[in-house]
């Protein structure tokens, strides 16, 4: 009996998890994965660690090696770009990028995990030498070489999101003069509210990063090699430019075939199905169902893609799944030099985008009881909670400190996922030990503060 042909497009987190789930759950499937790039499953989220010499080897910064699955019968083909879906014939057109040869490959089930591509600023000089993008294996090795080059003294990073902050920090640690530019008013302004970004902006400046916000870039200048970044308000000498100015869904090849929204994201229903029969989509190229917002929004996170893949493969052969995908919270964390933060769900910026009315509360305290001195680890800690004004349902939150309290972000994420209210978080039963925390735990206190209770 012929096996069911499952074709997966894309070898990142969603594609990887799809293979794991298929192998675990089914014995009668033939799995083929196509990856357009040369290096299979590079983890761009591990790039900062590589740039700072904190990984075993650049070739280890990946989800999996193809041999892990090929020896189990999975067909994994890198340098193979899927260029078209032929829905009537249930085939995909695949191009070998090394030979330009194309072929038609049949599928019974097709899983799209095509991901995103970095945005490139459409300004003069973008093709100059030493203007790089911060994504992928090739770019990682190129940037690493430049960080080790003593001739590269001035580095300009464009984009003050996660990737841009990582690039700026790695460049400063490599001893370079670093300028961080973005058109937004606050670094990390999409991810955190002003109380926390003001702390982190000060930290960036303290560590020697030249932070320039509200900067509109007009050109990269130089002869052959980049020499400066020009903005409306000045020029910044640059031996290397790292662009980290956002991402866009890798879906241009799907136009006219798979339904896309106005921004190019793949439209899926509550079961992660596209408009085409037996064609499914997950990961960064789709809109994820946000538990906090009760709406579909972009959440480009590995954790999202893996949860979607787990659900999708579980129900891949159901005519109609018994339950829809329950959605995700969207949680992430980052270090900014000596500070560490974690965030979950919505903040003021993202809540406004989805039209959700929220209230917020900012809480500052120390990690441990007052009798523990600051030089013994009793450091300042900061918590921001977002909640619905009437129901007090928690829809977002963030924690920040020089002490690593990022695990508290997982508690906030669970509170959001379980639809907890402030009152329930205020009384949640957590441990106490003065070497770690307070008699009431940090999140208890933050929720009590949001409710207007007297400080403990």
C-alpha positions in Angstrom: 0.0 0.0 0.0 1.4 3.4 -1.0 2.3 5.7 1.8 0.7 9.1 2.2 3.0 11.8 0.8 3.5 14.7 3.1 5.6 17.6 1.7 6.9 20.3 4.1 8.2 23.7 2.8 10.8 25.2 5.1 13.3 23.7 7.6 13.0 26.0 10.5 11.1 25.4 13.8 7.7 24.7 12.2 9.2 22.3 9.7 11.4 20.6 12.2 8.5 20.1 14.7 6.3 18.8 11.8 8.8 16.0 11.1 9.2 15.1 14.7 5.4 14.8 15.1 4.9 12.9 11.9 7.5 10.3 12.8 6.1 9.9 16.3 2.5 9.6 15.3 2.4 7.8 12.0 4.1 4.9 10.2 2.5 5.1 6.8 3.7 8.6 5.7 6.5 9.5 3.2 8.0 12.8 4.3 9.8 15.2 2.0 11.1 18.6 3.2 12.4 21.3 0.9 14.7 24.0 2.1 15.7 26.9 -0.2 18.9 27.6 1.6 22.2 25.8 1.6 22.5 25.3 5.4 19.6 23.4 6.9 17.9 24.8 10.0 20.2 27.6 11.1 18.9 29.2 14.2 19.1 33.0 13.7 18.0 33.4 17.4 21.4 31.9 18.3 23.4 34.4 16.3 24.3 36.7 19.1 25.7 33.7 21.1 27.8 32.8 18.0 29.0 36.4 17.5 30.1 36.5 21.2 32.0 33.2 21.0 29.5 31.5 23.2 28.7 28.4 21.1 30.6 25.3 20.3 30.7 26.0 16.6 28.7 27.9 14.0 27.6 24.6 12.4 26.1 23.6 15.7 23.7 26.6 15.8 20.9 24.7 14.2 17.7 22.8 15.0 18.9 19.5 13.4 21.3 18.0 11.0 19.6 16.4 8.0 21.2 13.0 8.8 19.1 12.8 11.9 16.0 12.3 9.8 17.3 10.9 6.5 18.4 7.7 8.2 14.7 7.4 9.3 13.6 7.7 5.6 12.8 11.4 5.5 13.8 13.1 2.3 15.5 16.5 3.1 16.6 18.5 0.2 18.5 21.8 0.7 19.1 24.2 -2.2 15.6 23.3 -3.4 13.1 26.2 -3.6 9.4 25.6 -3.9 8.1 28.1 -6.4 4.5 27.1 -7.1 1.6 25.1 -5.8 -0.4 23.3 -8.4 -3.5 22.7 -6.4 -5.5 20.9 -9.1 -2.8 18.3 -9.7 -1.7 18.3 -6.0 1.9 18.9 -6.9 4.5 21.6 -6.1 7.0 23.0 -8.5 10.5 22.8 -7.1 13.7 24.4 -8.4 17.2 23.2 -7.7 18.9 26.5 -7.1 22.3 25.1 -8.0 21.3 23.8 -11.5 18.1 25.8 -12.1 16.4 22.5 -13.0 12.7 22.2 -12.0 10.5 19.3 -11.2 7.0 18.5 -10.1 6.6 16.7 -6.8 3.3 15.2 -5.7 1.8 15.6 -2.3 -1.2 14.3 -0.4 -0.7 16.8 2.4 1.3 20.0 2.1 2.6 22.0 5.1 3.8 25.5 4.5 6.4 26.8 7.0 8.0 29.3 4.6 8.9 31.8 7.4 10.0 35.3 6.9 12.7 37.3 5.2 14.5 40.4 6.5 13.4 43.8 5.3 16.0 45.7 3.3 15.8 49.5 3.4 15.0 50.9 -0.1 17.6 53.6 0.0 20.5 54.6 -2.2 23.7 52.7 -1.4 22.0 49.5 -0.1 24.2 47.5 -2.5 27.5 48.9 -1.1 30.0 46.4 0.3 29.7 45.9 4.1 25.9 46.5 4.2 24.6 43.3 5.8 21.4 41.8 7.0 21.2 40.2 10.4 19.7 36.8 9.5 20.9 33.4 8.3 24.0 31.3 8.3 25.9 33.2 5.6 25.3 36.5 7.2 26.3 35.2 10.6 29.7 34.1 9.4 30.2 37.3 7.4 29.4 39.6 10.4 31.6 37.5 12.6 34.5 38.1 10.3 33.9 41.9 10.4 33.7 41.9 14.2 37.1 40.3 14.3 38.6 42.7 11.7 40.5 45.6 13.3 39.9 47.8 10.3 36.2 47.8 11.1 35.9 50.4 13.8 32.5 52.0 13.4 29.4 49.8 13.2 25.9 51.2 12.6 22.9 49.0 13.5 19.6 49.8 12.0 16.6 48.6 13.9 16.1 48.7 17.7 14.1 45.5 18.1 15.5 42.2 19.5 17.8 41.4 16.6 19.2 45.0 16.4 19.8 45.1 20.2 21.7 41.8 19.9 23.8 43.1 17.1 24.6 46.3 19.0 25.6 44.4 22.1 27.8 41.9 20.3 29.4 44.8 18.4 30.2 46.7 21.6 31.6 43.6 23.2 33.9 43.2 20.2 35.2 46.7 21.0 33.6 48.6 18.1 32.0 52.1 18.1 28.3 51.4 17.8 25.4 53.6 16.7 21.9 52.2 17.0 19.3 53.9 14.7 15.6 53.4 14.4 12.6 55.4 13.2 10.6 54.5 16.3 10.8 56.7 19.4 12.0 54.1 21.9 14.4 51.1 21.6 12.4 47.9 22.0 9.3 50.1 21.9 7.2 47.4 20.2 7.9 44.9 23.0 7.9 46.9 26.2 6.2 50.0 27.6 8.0 53.3 28.3 8.8 52.6 32.0 11.0 49.7 31.0 12.4 51.0 27.7 13.6 54.1 29.5 15.7 51.8 31.8 17.1 49.9 28.9 17.9 52.9 26.8 19.9 54.3 29.7 21.7 51.0 30.0 22.6 51.0 26.2 24.0 54.5 26.6 25.9 53.6 29.7 27.5 50.7 27.8 28.7 53.0 25.1 26.0 52.6 22.4 25.1 55.8 20.6 21.3 55.5 20.6 19.5 57.6 18.0 15.7 57.2 17.8 13.3 59.0 15.5 15.9 58.6 12.8 14.8 58.6 9.2 17.6 57.0 7.0 18.0 58.5 3.6 21.0 56.8 2.2 24.1 54.7 2.7 27.1 56.6 1.3 30.6 55.6 0.1 32.5 54.4 -2.9 32.2 50.6 -3.3 32.3 50.1 0.5 29.9 51.8 2.8 31.4 54.8 4.6 28.5 56.4 6.4 24.8 56.2 7.1 22.9 59.4 6.2 19.8 60.5 8.0 17.6 63.6 7.8 19.5 65.0 10.8 23.0 63.9 10.3 25.6 61.3 9.1 27.1 58.5 11.1 30.6 57.1 10.0 30.1 53.4 9.3 32.6 50.7 8.3 29.8 48.1 8.6 26.1 48.5 8.5 23.9 45.8 10.0 20.2 46.0 8.9 17.8 44.6 11.4 14.8 46.7 10.4 12.1 44.1 10.6 10.8 41.1 8.7 8.2 40.3 6.1 6.5 37.0 5.3 8.2 34.9 2.6 5.0 34.5 0.6 5.5 36.4 -2.7 5.6 33.1 -4.5 2.1 32.2 -3.2 0.3 35.3 -4.5 -2.7 34.3 -6.6 -2.7 30.8 -5.3 -3.0 30.9 -1.5 -5.1 33.5 0.2 -3.0 36.2 1.8 -3.8 39.3 3.8 -2.8 42.9 2.8 0.6 42.4 4.4 1.3 39.1 2.8 0.6 36.8 5.7 -1.1 33.5 4.8 -4.7 33.3 5.8 -5.6 30.2 7.8 -8.8 29.1 9.6 -9.0 27.9 13.2 -7.6 24.6 12.2 -4.6 26.1 10.4 -6.0 25.2 7.0 -5.5 27.5 4.0 -8.0 28.1 1.2 -6.6 25.1 -0.7 -7.6 21.6 0.1 -5.0 19.6 2.0 -2.7 22.7 2.2 -1.9 23.9 5.7 0.3 26.8 7.0 2.0 27.6 10.3 4.8 29.7 11.7 6.0 33.2 11.0 4.4 33.6 7.6 0.9 33.3 9.2 -1.1 35.2 11.7 -1.2 33.4 15.0 -4.3 33.2 17.2 -3.5 35.4 20.3 -5.1 34.2 23.5 -4.7 37.6 25.0 -6.2 39.5 22.1 -8.7 36.8 21.0 -7.6 37.8 17.4 -5.1 36.7 14.8 -1.9 38.8 14.9 1.7 38.4 13.8 3.8 36.6 16.4 7.1 35.6 14.9 8.4 33.2 17.6 9.8 29.7 17.5 7.5 28.7 20.3 4.5 29.6 18.3 5.5 27.6 15.2 6.3 24.5 17.3 2.9 24.6 19.1 1.1 25.1 15.8 3.0 22.2 14.2 2.2 19.9 17.1 -1.5 20.6 16.8 -1.5 20.5 13.0 0.1 17.1 12.7 -2.1 15.6 15.5 -5.1 16.5 13.4 -3.6 16.3 9.9 -5.9 13.4 8.8 -9.1 14.5 10.6 -11.8 15.5 8.2 -12.7 18.2 10.7 -10.7 18.4 14.0 -12.7 18.0 17.1 -11.2 21.2 18.5 -9.6 24.3 16.9 -6.1 25.3 17.7 -6.3 26.9 21.1 -3.9 29.7 20.3 -0.7 31.1 21.9 0.3 33.8 24.3 3.5 35.0 22.6 6.3 35.1 25.1 10.0 36.1 24.7 13.0 37.2 26.6 16.2 39.1 26.0 19.3 40.4 27.8 20.5 44.0 27.3 24.0 44.0 28.7 23.5 43.7 32.5 19.6 43.7 32.4 17.4 40.8 31.6 13.7 41.0 30.7 10.9 38.7 29.7 7.5 39.7 28.2 4.3 37.8 27.5 1.0 38.7 25.8 0.1 42.3 25.0 1.5 45.7 25.9 0.2 49.2 25.3 1.5 49.2 21.7 0.2 45.8 20.6 -3.1 46.2 22.5 -3.8 49.4 20.6 -3.1 47.7 17.3 -5.8 45.1 17.9 -8.2 47.6 19.4 -8.3 46.2 22.9 -8.9 48.6 25.8 -6.5 47.8 28.6 -5.2 49.3 31.8 -1.6 48.8 33.0 0.3 48.9 36.3 4.0 49.4 36.8 5.5 48.0 40.0 9.0 48.5 41.4 10.4 46.8 44.4 13.4 44.8 45.6 13.8 41.1 45.0 14.2 40.0 48.6 13.2 41.1 52.2 14.5 44.5 53.4 17.0 42.9 55.8 19.0 41.6 52.8 21.4 44.3 51.7 21.6 45.3 48.0 25.2 44.1 47.8 24.0 40.6 48.7 21.7 40.3 45.8 18.7 42.3 46.9 18.4 44.1 43.5 15.7 46.3 42.1 13.0 44.4 40.1 10.3 45.8 37.8 7.0 44.3 36.8 4.5 45.7 34.3 1.0 44.1 34.1 -1.7 44.7 31.5 -5.3 43.8 32.1 -8.9 44.4 31.0 -10.3 47.3 33.0 -13.6 45.7 34.0 -12.9 42.0 34.2 -9.3 42.3 35.4 -8.4 39.5 33.1 -4.6 39.6 32.6 -3.6 40.1 29.0 0.1 40.9 29.2 3.1 41.6 31.4 6.8 41.9 31.6 9.6 41.6 34.2 12.9 43.3 34.2 16.0 43.2 36.5 19.7 42.9 36.6 19.1 39.6 38.4 17.7 37.0 36.0 14.0 36.8 36.9 13.0 35.9 33.3 11.4 32.7 34.5 8.7 34.9 36.0 7.7 35.7 32.4 6.6 32.1 32.1 4.3 32.5 35.1 2.7 35.6 33.5 2.3 33.6 30.2 0.5 30.8 32.1 -1.7 33.3 33.8 -2.7 34.8 30.4 -3.3 31.3 28.9 -5.5 30.3 31.8 -7.4 33.6 31.7 -6.5 34.5 35.3 -7.6 37.8 36.8 -5.5 40.1 38.9 -7.3 38.9 42.0 -6.2 35.3 41.4 -2.6 36.2 40.7 -2.6 38.4 43.8 -3.3 35.3 45.9 -1.5 32.6 43.8 0.5 30.2 46.0 4.2 30.6 45.4 7.1 29.5 47.6 9.0 31.9 49.9 12.7 31.6 50.8 14.6 34.8 51.6 17.6 33.8 49.6 15.3 34.0 46.5 12.3 36.2 47.0 9.8 37.9 49.4 7.1 36.6 51.7 4.6 37.5 49.0 6.2 36.6 45.7 7.0 39.2 43.2 4.0 38.6 41.0 1.7 38.5 44.0 2.9 41.9 45.0 2.7 43.3 41.4 -1.0 42.1 41.1 -1.8 43.5 44.6 -0.3 46.8 43.5 -2.4 46.8 40.3 -5.5 46.3 42.5 -4.6 49.4 44.5 -3.7 47.5 47.7 -1.3 48.9 50.3 2.3 47.9 49.8 3.5 44.9 51.8 
